[in-house]
């Protein structure tokens, strides 16, 4: 196990070194391309002192001469060919750099998962307790509903709108940049609601409201907000769909633990559905007036530790008026 963990770190270091080398090479080829075009342009005007720099282009010039020879009094395009070739190689390196970024990011995520797994295993060794079944009545007994807080966690899914068959997909870095823009815009739009806390958990935006009873108003306003953001960003050539989940807590000390469970729920990839946890349902059922109905989505294992089964029910939140009730 330790060997594999060390191997992942070594791979990250190796690909990082390769990335640095490729970036430097790209810079060299772009620079050489620019110089080639500049000297070719000056050569067209027969600038006398250019012969001093013949050594700089001797090798590439010889390679080009193997398949290209200027005819008669026509201009010599050898340096222009060298410049074009170097520019093309630079573009190839650009593509390779994106692949390396993606590979390094995947390895880093894998390492984070291993670290999280080791942490869970250490906690399990320290406190070995039988896994209790997820009991709705037990939650009711421990929940002082009047102190419940509302939590919202959201993941924007970004895709490029392809207008041509040969349109290239967004790179990992471009997707992350667009996600940041969407989250920033979303925060600007919901600041009026004065969340108790807002931030990022595993790169996903979360909001906490001090009063769970704000939930109906929150859902009423967040739905058109998300729809308008998706419409706004379409003009930039990207489509946005969302995965989001709602839950409830009574103590801010348990926020991170609840966000961890909600983050696992996001990974189930329920798109554009208001998914809520069992803890949310129990709290919501205690409200005297309910605008929304909760339909059972199914039971899912929300444990990130594969050796522990933690099956919990998840629900879909549906507007009663839409269902005609």
N, C-alpha and C positions, 0 to 999 in steps of 0.2 A: 504493500500500500504506500509506504513512504517513498519507494522508488518511483511509483507512478506520479505521485505529487511533485517530486523533484523534477521528473521528466517534463511535466507541464510547464514548470517555471523555466526550465532550460529551453523549451521550445519558444516560450514568449521572448526570452532574451535573444535567442537565435534569430527569430523573425524580426525583432526590433533592430538588431544589427543589420540585417539584410535591408530593412526599410530605410535605414540611415544611408546605406551604400547606394541604394537605388535612387533616393532623393538627390544625393550628391551627383550621381551619374547623369540624372535628368538635367540638373543645373549645368553640368559641363556641356552636354549636347546642345541645350538651348543657347548657351553662350557661344559655342563654336558655330552654330547655325547663324546667329546674328553677325558674328565676325565675317563669316563666309559671304553673306549677302552684302555687307558693307564693303569688303575688299573687291567683290565682283563689280559692284557699282562704280567704285573708284577706278578699277581696271578698265572699265568701258571708256573712261575719260583719259586713259593712258597717263595716270599720275606716275611720275618718274621714280619716286622713292619706294614704290611698292615692292621692288625686287629685294629690299632688305628683309621682307617678311616671307620670302619664298619657303624658308625652312618650316614655317608654321603649317603650310598646306601641302608639303611635298608628298607625304604618304597618301592622303585622300585624293590628291590631284593625279597621282600615278594610277590609283585604282580606277578613277573615272576614265582615264586615257585608254584603258583596256577595252572599253566599249564605245567611247565617244571621242571623235576628233573633229575640231572646228574646220569647216570647209572654206577655203579661199579667204575673202576679206570679211566674212561674217563674224559676228561677236562670239567670243569664247564664253560658253555657258558652263564651263567646268565647275567653277566656284559656286555658281547658282545651284547646280546639281548637288554638290556637297552640302550646301546649306539646306536644301530641301530634304535630303536624306537624313541629316542630323535632326531636323525639325520633326520628321516622321518618327524617328527613334525616340525622341523626347516624348511624343504623344503615346507611344507604346509603353514607355516607363510610367506615364501617368495612369494608364489602365492597370498596370502591375501594382502600383502603389495602392490603389483602391482595394485590390484583392488582398494585399498584405494587411491593410488596416482591418478588413473584415476578419481575416484569420486571427490576428492578434486579439481583436475584440471577442471572438468566439472562445479563444483560449483563456482570456481573462474571466469571462463568464463561467467557464468550466471550473476555473480555480476558485472563484467565489462560491460556487455550489459545493465544492469539496471542503472549503473552509467552514461553510455553514453546516455541512454534514458532520464534520469533526466536532464542531461546537455542540451539536445536538447529541452526539454519542457521548461526549464528556458529561453533559448534563444528565444523560440517562444513567451513566455509571455512578454519578454522585447520588442521584435519587432514583432508586428503582422502585417504582410503584405500579400496580396494575392499572391498565388503561381503562378508565371509567367509560361507560357508554354515554352517548350524548343524550342527556335527559332533558326534555323541555320543561318538565315540572321543576327540576332542580334549578334551572335558570330563573324560572319565575320566583322561586323562593329566595334567590340571592339578589334579585334586581329591585332596588328602590326606584320605581319608574319615574318619580318626579325629578330625580337627579340625572336621568339618562341624557347622554349626548349623542348627536348624530355624526356619523363619519361617512365621507364620500371619497372613493378612490377611482381614478379614471386613467385609461390608457388610450391615446389617440392612435389609430392605425392609418399610416400615410402611404398612399400609392400615387404614382404618376398617371395622369390621364393621357393615354396614348392616342395621339391624333394621326400618327403615321405608323405603318407596320414596322419600320426600322427604328422607332423611338426606343431609347435606352432606358432601362429601369433606374430608379434612384439608387445611389450608393448608400451604404450604411451611414456614412457621415451626413449625407444630405437628408436622410430620413430623420436623424437625430436633430438636425438644425430645424427642420420643419416642425417636429414635435415641440421643441422649445418655443418656437413662435406661436404655435397653437396654445400651449399652456400659458404663455405670457398674456396672450389676448384674452384667454378665458379668465385669468385672474383679474384683468382690468375690468371685465364685464361683471364679475361677481363681488367685487370689493364693497359694493353698496350694502351687501348682506352682512358685513362685519363678522366673518368667521372667527371663532375663538382661536384657532390655529390653522396655519396652512404651511405646506412644505412639500418635500419630495421623499417618497419611500421607494427605493430601488428604481430611481429615475421616473417614477410615476407620481403625478400630482395628487395630494390628498387635502381635504378640507374637514375641519372639525367645528361643529356648532354646539354652543353650550346648552341649548334647549332642543331636545328631540322633537318637541311639538312643532318645530319650524319645518318639519319634513314635507308637509303637503305644499306649503308655499315654495319651498326650495325646488321640489320637483316641477311645480307649475312654471317656475321661471327658468330652470336650467334646460328644459327640453327645447324651447324656442331659441335659447342662447346657443346651444350646441348646433342646432340646425342652421342658424344664421352664420355661424363660423364656418361650417362645411360649405355653405353656399359662397361665402366671401372668398375662401381659399381656392375655389374652383377656377377663378379668373387667373390664378397664378399657375394653373396646370396641374394641381394636385387634388385628389379626392380624399376625404376624411371620413372614416367610420370610427365608432367608439366602443370600447368595452368599459363598463363601469359597474361598481358594486357599492351597496349601502349597508351599513351595520350600525350597531349601537354599543356604547360602553357607559359604565357608571363611574369609573375611576380612570383618570388620565394616565396612571401608572401602567395600565394594561393596554395603552394605545398601540405600542409597537407590536405586541403579541397579536392584537386584533388586525393590524395592518398586514402582518405576515400572512395571516389566514386569508385576508381579502386579496392579497397579491397572488396567492395560489389560485383563488377563484378567477382572477383576471386571465390567468393562463389557460382556463377552459375555453376562452375565446367565444363568449356569447356576445355577438355584435349587436349594438343598438338596442339592447334590452336592459331594463332596470332589474338587475339581479340583486337579491337581498339575502342576508344570512338568517339563520334560525334565531339568532339573538335579536335581530331587527324585528322579525315577525312577532316574537313574544312581546316585545316592547310596543309594537304597533297595535297588536290585538288589544292592548290595555287602553287604547284611546277610545273615548266615548263616541267621537265622530270620525268616520273613516271615509275618505274620498276614493281610496284605492283598494283593490282586491289583490290578495296574494295567492297565486296559483303555484302548486308544487312543481318545481322543475325536475327534481330528482335528488338522489343521494349521491354524494361524491366524497372521495377520499381527499381531504384537504391537508394531509400531513406531508411535509417535505422530506420526512424520514421514511424511506421505503420499507423499513422494518416495522413500522408502526402503522396500523390501520386506524384512521380517524374519520369515519364516514359521517357526514353531516348533511342535513337537508338544505337545499337552496330553493329559493322561490322567485317567481317573476312577478313584478309589481305592475298591475294593469288598472287603467282608469275605468271606473265603473260606468261612467257616462258613455265611453266608447263601446263598451259591451252591451249598452242599452239597458242597464239595470236601473 
